[in-house]
Amino acid sequence: MRCDVISNPDRDGRAARGRPAGGAGAGPARPEDRPRSGPGILLAFVALSYAAVQLLFLTSGSGLGYDEAVYATQFSANGASVGFHESRGWGTSLLVAPVVMATDSVVALRVYLAVVSALLLFGAFRSWLPVRPGYTVPLAAAVFASCWTTLFYGNQVMPNLYTALGTVALTGLVLRALTPGDASRRGVLVAVAVVAAVLPLFRPTDALVVFAITAGVAAAAATSRRRRRPALLALISLAAGAVVGFGQWVVEAVVRHGGVARRLSEATENFGTNQWLIEHHVRALDGPTVCSSLDRCGPVTPAGAAWLAAAALLAAAGVLAAGRRGDRIAALLPVAVGAGVAGAYLYYPGLTAPRYLLPVYGLWAILAADGLMVLGAALRRRTGVGCAAAFCALVAVGHVYAQGFPVAANFASAELSRADTTLVAEGLKDIGYRRPCLVYGWNTAQISYHLGCKAMSAHGGNLRTVASAYHLGQQAAIRSTIMVVFWENADRDVAHLAEWRKYRLPVRGWHARVKHTGESADSPIRLTAPD
């Protein structure tokens, strides 16, 4: 990690006055203000390293998580798609469509997403190069890429990382669009519209917060005579992108869900009431990936507490540094956007998941990198290169230590669970089934991805309910094979399953009840000895 002076000194050794080092209020930086190619090359190296870490340490074919299976099956050539909740966006499914339409290989999917996430990391942070001076941007990309949530979700079929990178890109592009006299404004405005159109495809609610804040800042900038024209053009680009991005959401709501109001109601009906989740998120700094209550989060480790304190201090130093350069908008916009997204999830009706705050981490990384550069440069001036280097090394080692253990622990936990569902699917393949088929019971979305069957979760996780008997009775009329998957003795005294053949699956404690209802088949039935 390198700490450097933010602006190049004049020949007399003093920092140039009256000429900001970069940012929204400074105009395009001169060649002597900032290295031209060095930061871009270093940023490319960071992106390559990010892909390499994923490919070497975080790629396996053990299976998919529940949400991943939902997104992956929408365009899968393997069979029926899993039910798509009204709150979901189509961006993730469209992103993985080229792979899942060609193969059901989980390894191929992971490799593809590792490459895509690295390319988008480069593109998102590259939009900040004209805004932040020197090596701040590649340092910020390295800080963000080395966060455990960024590593963990890099090759996952999930929308949160792409929402974060889109937020980082849109914030930087809007700052550039607000810069008077930027020679590349036309291309920047087009990029603003494109990113604004794509962002709602992943997480529409996050995109709405980002749009509201960036548009509000642009509108405030329009009150300045100097910024009026660029601010109005930025607003037009944002509006054009929003019309396209949210337009598809509205059209889908009308066509598939009976209207916007009904879709909003159905999307939030199971969320519960809003509650403050600040302590939950602090406890979940190092995992788990999801926690529904305080006793399932945390506790806060000393490393996590130290990392959080250092993160806040570095971000504060970065905001002050940008403000001192005269870049008030460049200092405040990432803070405002990050605070808006964080506020939406710190007072939230659903579960606590560290991935929800990935957009916040992306913008925080830019501020923290700016603060680290400033503090390192100050130490170098006052105490010499040795102390500055030691300070940077201490921060780097502390960050890697605090983030390295969580990514390893959470990855190992996820791999164990996903390996079990893959083995269960293999066991059902050995039993044999006909299509169209249904997997009913527990972990059905993940299992059905490997089988090409429709998935349906047991109502309330209970096979004994009237709803369970009703659903299975309905499906028996239209499905050639129904496979009920469950744990231990969950089928005990379940009357509507009593006559179904029972099989022991390859994972300890897992069983299946199977019923074949039709004669036509895509493939022959292979039956193993029942329990």
Long-range contacts (C-beta under 8 A, 24 or more apart in sequence): 1-139, 1-142, 1-372, 1-392, 1-393, 1-395, 1-396, 2-135, 2-139, 2-392, 3-372, 3-373, 3-375, 3-376, 3-377, 3-379, 3-380, 3-388, 3-389, 3-391, 3-392, 4-134, 4-135, 4-373, 4-376, 4-377, 5-134, 5-377, 5-380, 6-133, 6-134, 6-136, 6-321, 6-325, 6-370, 6-373, 6-374, 6-377, 7-33, 7-133, 7-134, 8-32, 8-33, 8-34, 20-325, 20-326, 20-327, 21-133, 21-134, 21-325, 22-130, 22-131, 22-132, 22-133, 22-325, 22-327, 23-131, 23-132, 23-133, 23-175, 23-322, 23-325, 23-326, 23-327, 23-329, 23-330, 23-331, 24-131, 24-175, 24-176, 24-178, 24-179, 24-327, 24-328, 24-329, 24-330, 24-333, 25-179, 25-325, 25-326, 25-327, 25-328, 25-329, 25-330, 26-179, 26-325, 26-326, 26-327, 27-179, 27-180, 27-181, 27-182, 28-130, 28-179, 28-181, 28-182, 28-183, 29-130, 29-133, 33-133, 34-133, 34-134, 35-134, 35-135, 38-135, 39-129, 39-134, 39-135, 39-136, 39-137, 39-138, 40-126, 40-129, 42-135, 42-138, 43-122, 43-125, 43-126, 43-129, 43-137, 43-138, 43-141, 44-122, 45-138, 46-121, 46-122, 46-138, 46-141, 46-142, 46-145, 47-118, 47-119, 47-121, 47-122, 47-141, 47-145, 48-118, 49-142, 49-145, 50-117, 50-118, 50-121, 50-145, 50-150, 50-151, 50-154, 51-114, 51-115, 51-117, 51-118, 53-151, 54-110, 54-114, 54-117, 54-118, 54-151, 54-154, 54-155, 55-111, 55-114, 58-110, 58-114, 58-151, 58-152, 58-154, 58-155, 58-407, 58-411, 59-107, 59-110, 59-111, 59-114, 59-155, 60-106, 60-107, 60-110, 60-415, 61-105, 61-106, 61-107, 61-110, 61-422, 62-106, 62-415, 62-418, 62-419, 62-422, 63-106, 63-418, 63-419, 63-421, 63-422, 63-425, 63-446, 63-449, 63-450, 64-106, 64-157, 64-418, 64-446, 64-449, 65-156, 65-414, 65-417, 65-418, 65-446, 66-443, 66-445, 66-446, 67-157, 67-158, 68-156, 68-157, 68-158, 68-446, 69-157, 69-445, 69-446, 69-448, 69-449, 69-455, 70-445, 71-96, 71-157, 71-158, 71-159, 72-96, 72-100, 72-109, 72-157, 72-449, 73-100, 73-445, 73-448, 73-449, 73-455, 75-100, 75-101, 76-100, 76-101, 76-104, 76-449, 76-452, 77-101, 77-102, 77-104, 78-104, 78-449, 78-450, 78-451, 78-452, 79-435, 79-448, 79-451, 79-452, 79-453, 79-454, 80-436, 80-448, 80-452, 80-453, 80-454, 80-455, 82-445, 82-448, 82-449, 82-454, 82-455, 83-455, 85-267, 86-257, 86-263, 86-266, 86-267, 87-205, 87-267, 87-268, 89-159, 89-200, 89-201, 89-202, 89-203, 89-204, 89-249, 90-201, 90-248, 91-159, 91-162, 91-198, 91-201, 91-202, 92-157, 92-158, 92-159, 92-162, 92-202, 94-201, 95-162, 96-157, 104-449, 104-450, 109-155, 109-157, 110-155, 111-155, 113-154, 113-155, 113-156, 113-157, 114-154, 114-155, 117-154, 117-155, 117-161, 117-162, 117-165, 118-154, 120-162, 120-165, 121-145, 121-165, 123-165, 123-169, 124-165, 124-166, 124-168, 124-169, 124-172, 124-362, 125-168, 125-172, 127-168, 127-169, 127-172, 127-173, 127-176, 127-191, 128-168, 128-172, 128-175, 128-366, 130-176, 130-179, 130-182, 130-184, 131-172, 131-175, 131-176, 131-179, 131-330, 132-330, 132-366, 132-369, 132-370, 134-373, 135-373, 136-366, 136-369, 136-370, 136-373, 137-366, 137-369, 139-369, 139-372, 139-373, 140-365, 140-366, 140-368, 140-369, 140-370, 141-365, 143-365, 143-368, 143-369, 143-399, 144-168, 144-361, 144-362, 144-365, 146-399, 146-400, 146-403, 147-361, 147-365, 147-403, 148-286, 148-287, 148-403, 148-404, 148-406, 148-407, 148-410, 149-354, 149-355, 149-357, 149-358, 149-361, 150-358, 150-361, 151-403, 151-407, 152-289, 152-355, 152-407, 152-410, 152-411, 152-414, 153-355, 153-358, 158-355, 159-202, 159-203, 160-202, 160-203, 160-355, 160-356, 160-358, 161-355, 161-358, 162-202, 163-199, 163-202, 163-203, 163-206, 163-207, 163-358, 163-359, 164-358, 164-359, 164-361, 164-362, 165-362, 166-195, 166-198, 166-199, 166-202, 166-207, 167-199, 167-206, 167-210, 167-337, 167-341, 167-359, 167-362, 167-363, 168-359, 168-362, 168-363, 168-366, 169-195, 170-195, 170-196, 170-199, 170-210, 170-214, 171-210, 171-214, 171-333, 171-334, 171-337, 171-363, 174-214, 174-217, 174-218, 174-234, 174-238, 174-333, 175-329, 175-330, 175-333, 177-218, 177-230, 177-233, 177-234, 177-237, 178-218, 178-221, 178-227, 178-230, 178-231, 178-234, 178-329, 179-230, 180-226, 180-227, 180-229, 180-230, 182-230, 185-230, 185-233, 189-233, 189-234, 189-236, 189-237, 190-237, 192-234, 192-237, 192-238, 192-241, 193-237, 193-238, 193-240, 193-241, 193-244, 194-241, 195-241, 196-237, 196-238, 196-240, 196-241, 196-242, 196-244, 196-245, 197-240, 197-241, 197-242, 197-244, 197-245, 198-241, 198-245, 199-241, 199-245, 200-242, 200-245, 200-246, 200-248, 200-249, 201-245, 201-248, 204-246, 204-249, 205-344, 206-341, 206-344, 206-359, 207-245, 207-246, 208-246, 209-337, 209-340, 209-341, 209-344, 210-337, 210-340, 210-341, 210-359, 211-238, 211-242, 212-340, 213-333, 213-336, 213-337, 213-340, 214-238, 214-333, 214-337, 215-239, 217-329, 217-332, 217-333, 217-336, 221-329, 268-349, 271-349, 271-350, 272-349, 272-350, 273-349, 274-347, 274-348, 274-349, 275-347, 275-348, 275-349, 276-346, 276-347, 277-345, 277-346, 277-347, 277-348, 277-352, 278-346, 280-352, 281-345, 281-346, 281-352, 281-354, 281-357, 282-308, 284-352, 284-353, 284-354, 285-354, 285-406, 286-402, 286-405, 286-406, 286-409, 287-354, 287-406, 287-409, 287-410, 287-413, 288-410, 288-413, 289-353, 289-354, 289-355, 289-410, 289-414, 290-351, 290-352, 290-353, 291-351, 291-352, 291-353, 292-351, 292-352, 297-352, 303-398, 303-401, 303-402, 303-405, 304-402, 306-398, 306-402, 307-398, 307-399, 307-402, 307-403, 310-395, 310-398, 310-399, 311-364, 311-368, 313-371, 314-367, 314-368, 314-369, 314-371, 314-372, 314-375, 314-395, 315-364, 315-367, 315-368, 315-371, 316-371, 317-370, 317-371, 317-372, 317-374, 317-375, 318-366, 318-367, 318-368, 318-369, 318-370, 318-371, 318-372, 318-374, 319-367, 319-371, 320-371, 320-374, 321-370, 321-371, 321-373, 321-374, 322-367, 322-370, 334-363, 334-366, 334-367, 335-363, 335-367, 337-363, 338-363, 338-364, 418-446, 420-507, 420-510, 421-446, 421-447, 422-450, 423-505, 423-506, 423-507, 424-485, 424-505, 424-506, 424-507, 424-510, 425-449, 425-450, 425-451, 426-450, 426-506, 427-503, 427-505, 427-506, 427-507, 427-510, 427-512, 428-483, 428-485, 428-505, 428-512, 430-526, 430-528, 431-483, 431-503, 431-512, 431-514, 431-526, 431-527, 431-528, 432-523, 432-524, 432-525, 432-526, 432-527, 433-480, 433-481, 433-483, 433-514, 433-516, 433-523, 433-525, 434-480, 434-481, 434-516, 434-518, 434-520, 434-521, 434-522, 434-523, 434-525, 435-480, 435-481, 435-521, 435-522, 435-523, 436-478, 436-479, 436-480, 437-479, 437-480, 437-481, 437-482, 437-483, 438-475, 438-479, 438-481, 438-482, 438-483, 439-483, 439-485, 440-468, 440-471, 440-472, 440-475, 440-482, 440-483, 440-484, 440-485, 441-484, 441-485, 441-486, 442-485, 442-486, 442-487, 443-485, 444-485, 447-485, 453-481, 453-483, 454-479, 458-486, 462-490, 463-490, 463-491, 463-494, 463-497, 464-493, 464-494, 468-494, 468-496, 469-495, 469-496, 472-496, 472-497, 476-515, 476-517, 477-517, 479-517, 479-518, 480-516, 480-517, 480-518, 480-520, 480-521, 481-514, 481-515, 481-516, 481-517, 481-518, 481-525, 482-514, 482-515, 482-517, 483-512, 483-513, 483-514, 484-512, 484-513, 484-514, 485-510, 485-511, 485-512, 486-510, 486-511, 486-512, 486-513, 487-511, 501-527, 501-530, 502-530, 502-531, 503-528, 503-530, 503-531, 504-531
